[in-house]
Amino acid sequence: MRRPYRVLARVMALGMLAGAAGCFVDDPGHPRGFPEAASVEETTVSASPTAPTAPALTDARARSALLRQDDLGDAWSGTQGAATWRDGLLKGRTDRPECQALLDGVYAEDVLGEPKGGTAVTGFDDYEYGAQLRYQVGAYDKADVDARLRRLGQLVGTCEEFTITGVQGREYGAEVTPVELPRDLGDARQGLRLIVSGDLEGEDTALTLDLATVRVGDTAALLTHGGLYGIDDTATTEAAQAGIKRLQTLLKEQAAKKEKKEKEKEKKGKKEPKPKPKKDTKQQQKKEKKDTEAPSPSDEQSTDSDEQGSSDEARGRPTTRTGTLAAPAPPTSPPASA
């Protein structure tokens, strides 16, 4: 159940959000992270120059995977700018060197490292709590993200308490506790809660900031949800679940399209059997007729024999052949004596 807070707190939160743009634009030393612009609604972060030719997400696809206001509820609306408590409470030096990387990563929202493809970011303001939620999604190196998540988990266990010295020399106490995210949320995940307490603009206050990182394949999402007067404990998890659901749906659609394209390409690549050349029927018939009319050598020999026999008969010659096959002649009688 949401708890009300003082009217003064609400006025301060509105003032901080409205004046955020000018504060950050004039700060050239702002660490690398999300762009601190007057409005970060669907702002696109340029991809790494070493991005692969076919990243898991392009800028356009990353934007389509961003959270929407409908995912969060009626209390949320598009952000009017980054809250000034980021500079007031998160920018500074830690008394423990090992915790400096944690503070810098949270402040600049640079936990996932260099993108390897398209990246987009959006933000929302909760005027009931005076809180702000920011969400980034993009393509990253899977092994690098996993290593960073492990490192983040180690820092959560190491930096349970430390002191921050702000840009104006004020000191703030910091406490870090782990935030349990659902085990079925993405392929890898890590969450934490950072509470920074101290004097901000003459009033004792405490910033509560949740950070959730989730990897899905070669993509990852980063969500921060913070406010000076408490935050809705369930909003962080619900927003992370809604964002990852959008991302997973997009990746499934991309995979289905790619598979369909590959099948069509494979189908076109298969060579069809070449048809046998058709024989010239007329030429074949002429050849068969010619072969039929031409006499064979045996037929020619028989014809010659027949012709020779006919000629012998006509001349009164015996038709019997001489040689070994001829019959012997009868003996001739001697002449009678006188």
C-alpha positions in Angstrom: 0.0 0.0 0.0 1.3 3.4 -1.0 2.0 5.8 1.9 1.4 9.5 1.7 4.2 12.0 2.3 4.4 15.6 3.2 3.3 18.4 0.9 6.7 20.0 1.2 8.4 16.8 0.0 6.1 16.8 -3.0 7.0 20.4 -3.9 10.7 19.7 -3.5 10.5 16.6 -5.7 8.7 18.5 -8.4 11.3 21.3 -8.3 14.2 18.9 -8.5 12.8 17.2 -11.6 12.0 20.5 -13.3 15.4 22.0 -12.8 17.4 18.8 -13.6 18.2 19.5 -17.2 20.1 22.8 -16.6 22.2 21.2 -13.8 23.5 18.4 -15.9 24.0 20.1 -19.2 26.5 22.5 -17.5 28.4 19.7 -16.0 31.3 18.7 -18.4 32.7 16.3 -15.9 29.7 14.0 -15.8 30.8 10.4 -16.0 29.9 8.3 -19.0 26.5 6.7 -18.6 23.0 7.4 -19.7 22.5 10.8 -21.4 21.4 13.3 -18.8 19.0 15.3 -21.1 15.9 17.3 -20.4 13.9 14.4 -21.6 15.2 10.9 -22.0 12.0 9.4 -23.4 13.2 6.8 -26.0 16.6 8.4 -26.3 18.9 6.3 -28.4 22.5 5.6 -27.3 24.9 5.2 -30.2 26.4 1.7 -30.6 30.0 0.8 -30.1 32.2 1.4 -33.1 33.3 -2.2 -32.8 29.8 -3.5 -33.0 29.3 -6.7 -35.0 27.7 -6.5 -38.4 24.6 -8.3 -37.2 23.9 -7.3 -33.6 21.2 -8.8 -31.4 19.4 -5.5 -31.4 19.4 -2.4 -33.6 18.5 1.0 -32.3 15.0 0.7 -33.7 14.4 -2.7 -32.2 15.9 -1.6 -28.8 13.4 1.3 -28.7 10.5 -1.1 -29.4 11.6 -3.2 -26.4 11.5 -0.3 -23.9 9.1 0.0 -21.1 5.8 1.9 -21.7 3.7 3.9 -19.3 1.0 1.3 -19.5 3.5 -1.2 -18.0 3.9 0.8 -14.8 0.4 2.2 -13.9 -1.4 5.5 -13.6 1.0 7.0 -11.1 3.8 7.2 -13.7 4.3 9.6 -16.5 7.1 10.4 -18.9 10.1 12.0 -17.2 10.8 15.7 -17.1 14.5 15.2 -16.6 17.0 13.5 -14.4 16.5 14.2 -10.7 19.1 16.5 -9.0 19.6 14.1 -6.2 21.8 12.1 -8.5 24.5 14.8 -8.3 23.7 15.8 -4.7 23.9 12.3 -3.2 25.5 9.9 -5.7 28.4 12.0 -7.1 31.4 11.9 -4.8 34.3 9.8 -3.3 34.0 6.8 -1.0 36.1 6.2 2.1 36.6 2.7 0.9 38.4 2.4 -2.5 36.8 -0.9 -3.3 33.3 0.7 -3.1 34.2 3.6 -5.6 33.4 1.4 -8.6 30.0 0.5 -7.2 29.1 4.2 -6.5 30.4 5.3 -10.0 28.4 2.6 -11.7 25.2 3.4 -9.9 25.7 7.2 -10.4 26.3 6.9 -14.2 24.1 3.9 -14.6 27.0 2.3 -16.4 26.9 -1.3 -15.1 26.6 -3.3 -18.3 29.7 -1.9 -20.1 30.0 -1.0 -23.7 27.1 -1.9 -26.0 27.7 -4.2 -28.9 24.7 -3.0 -30.9 21.7 -0.9 -30.6 20.8 0.7 -27.2 17.8 2.8 -26.0 16.8 4.4 -22.8 13.6 5.9 -21.3 12.5 7.4 -18.0 9.4 7.9 -15.9 8.4 10.0 -12.9 6.2 8.9 -10.1 4.5 12.0 -8.6 2.9 10.1 -5.8 6.2 9.1 -4.3 8.4 11.7 -6.0 10.4 8.8 -7.4 12.1 8.3 -10.8 12.5 5.1 -12.8 14.9 4.8 -15.7 15.3 1.8 -18.0 17.9 0.9 -20.6 17.9 -2.1 -23.0 20.4 -3.1 -25.7 22.8 -5.6 -27.2 25.9 -6.5 -25.1 28.6 -9.1 -24.9 27.2 -12.0 -23.0 30.4 -13.1 -21.3 31.2 -9.5 -20.3 27.8 -8.9 -18.8 27.9 -12.1 -16.8 31.4 -11.1 -15.4 30.0 -7.7 -14.5 27.0 -9.1 -12.8 29.3 -11.4 -10.7 31.4 -8.5 -9.8 28.4 -6.4 -8.9 27.2 -9.2 -6.6 30.6 -9.3 -4.9 30.5 -5.5 -4.3 27.1 -5.8 -2.8 28.4 -8.2 -0.2 31.6 -6.2 0.4 30.3 -2.6 0.5 27.5 -3.1 3.0 28.4 0.3 4.6 30.6 3.1 3.5 30.8 6.9 3.5 30.4 9.2 0.5 32.0 12.7 0.5 29.9 14.8 -1.9 31.1 17.5 -4.3 30.5 20.2 -1.7 32.4 18.3 1.0 29.4 17.0 2.8 29.5 13.4 4.0 26.7 10.9 3.6 26.2 7.5 5.0 25.6 4.7 2.5 24.1 1.2 3.0 23.9 -1.5 0.4 21.7 -4.6 0.6 20.9 -7.2 -2.1 17.5 -7.2 -3.9 16.2 -10.6 -4.8 14.8 -10.8 -8.3 12.7 -13.7 -9.6 14.8 -16.7 -10.6 13.0 -17.0 -13.9 13.7 -13.4 -14.9 16.1 -13.7 -17.9 19.2 -15.8 -18.1 21.2 -14.0 -15.4 20.3 -11.2 -12.9 21.6 -9.1 -10.1 19.8 -6.6 -7.9 20.7 -4.2 -5.1 19.3 -1.4 -2.9 21.4 1.6 -2.0 20.3 4.0 0.8 22.1 7.3 1.1 21.4 9.4 4.2 22.4 12.9 5.1 21.7 16.6 4.8 20.4 17.7 1.4 19.6 21.4 0.9 19.3 21.9 4.7 17.1 18.9 5.4 17.9 15.5 6.6 16.8 13.0 4.0 17.4 9.5 2.7 17.6 8.4 -0.9 16.4 4.9 -1.6 17.6 3.6 -4.9 17.0 0.1 -6.4 19.1 -1.2 -9.2 18.3 -4.3 -11.3 20.3 -5.8 -14.1 19.0 -8.7 -16.3 20.6 -10.5 -19.2 18.6 -12.3 -21.9 20.9 -14.0 -24.5 23.1 -11.4 -26.1 21.0 -8.5 -24.8 20.6 -7.0 -21.3 18.5 -4.4 -19.4 19.3 -2.0 -16.6 16.6 -0.5 -14.4 17.0 2.1 -11.6 14.2 3.2 -9.4 14.8 5.8 -6.7 13.3 8.5 -4.6 14.0 10.7 -1.6 10.8 9.8 0.3 10.7 6.1 -0.2 9.7 3.9 -3.1 7.1 1.3 -3.9 8.9 -1.9 -3.0 7.0 -3.9 -5.6 7.5 -1.4 -8.5 11.1 -2.4 -9.2 10.4 -6.1 -9.7 7.2 -5.5 -11.6 8.9 -3.0 -13.9 11.8 -5.4 -14.5 9.4 -8.2 -15.3 7.4 -6.1 -17.8 10.5 -4.9 -19.5 12.1 -8.3 -19.8 8.8 -9.7 -21.2 8.8 -7.1 -23.9 12.5 -7.9 -24.7 11.9 -11.7 -24.8 8.9 -11.3 -27.1 10.9 -9.2 -29.5 13.8 -11.7 -29.6 11.4 -14.6 -30.3 9.9 -12.7 -33.2 13.3 -11.9 -34.5 14.4 -15.6 -34.2 11.2 -16.8 -36.0 11.7 -14.3 -38.9 15.4 -15.3 -39.2 14.5 -19.0 -39.3 11.9 -18.5 -41.9 14.3 -16.5 -44.0 17.0 -19.2 -43.8 14.5 -21.9 -44.8 13.4 -19.9 -47.8 17.1 -19.3 -48.8 17.9 -23.0 -48.4 14.9 -23.9 -50.5 15.9 -21.6 -53.3 19.5 -22.9 -53.1 18.5 -26.5 -53.8 19.3 -27.3 -57.5 16.4 -28.8 -59.4 17.3 -31.9 -61.6 17.9 -30.9 -65.2 15.4 -32.3 -67.7 16.7 -34.7 -70.2 17.1 -33.2 -73.7 14.3 -34.1 -76.0 15.3 -36.3 -79.0 14.5 -35.0 -82.5 11.7 -37.4 -83.5 11.9 -36.7 -87.2 15.7 -37.3 -87.3 15.3 -40.5 -85.3 12.6 -41.7 -87.7 14.7 -40.9 -90.7 17.7 -42.8 -89.2 15.6 -45.8 -88.4 14.2 -45.9 -92.0 17.6 -45.6 -93.5 18.9 -48.4 -91.3 16.0 -50.6 -92.4 16.5 -50.0 -96.1 20.3 -50.5 -96.2 21.1 -54.2 -97.0 23.4 -56.1 -94.7 26.6 -57.8 -96.0 25.0 -61.3 -95.7 22.0 -60.1 -97.7 24.3 -58.7 -100.4 26.2 -62.1 -100.6 23.0 -64.0 -100.9 21.8 -61.7 -103.6 25.0 -62.1 -105.6 24.8 -65.9 -105.3 21.2 -65.9 -106.5 22.1 -63.8 -109.4 25.1 -66.0 -110.3 23.0 -69.1 -110.1 20.4 -67.6 -112.4 23.0 -66.7 -114.9 24.5 -70.2 -115.0 21.2 -71.8 -115.5 20.5 -69.5 -118.4 23.8 -70.4 -120.1 23.3 -74.2 -119.5 26.1 -74.4 -117.0 25.8 -76.7 -114.0 24.9 -75.0 -110.9 27.1 -77.3 -108.8 30.2 -75.6 -107.6 33.7 -77.1 -108.4 36.2 -77.7 -105.8 36.0 -79.8 -102.7 32.3 -79.8 -102.7 32.0 -81.0 -106.4 31.0 -84.6 -107.2 33.7 -86.8 -109.0 33.2 -87.2 -112.8 32.3 -90.7 -114.1 35.2 -92.8 -115.8 35.5 -92.5 -119.6 35.3 -95.9 -121.6 38.4 -96.8 -123.8 37.9 -96.8 -127.6 37.0 -100.2 -129.1 39.8 -102.0 -131.1 39.5 -102.5 -134.8 
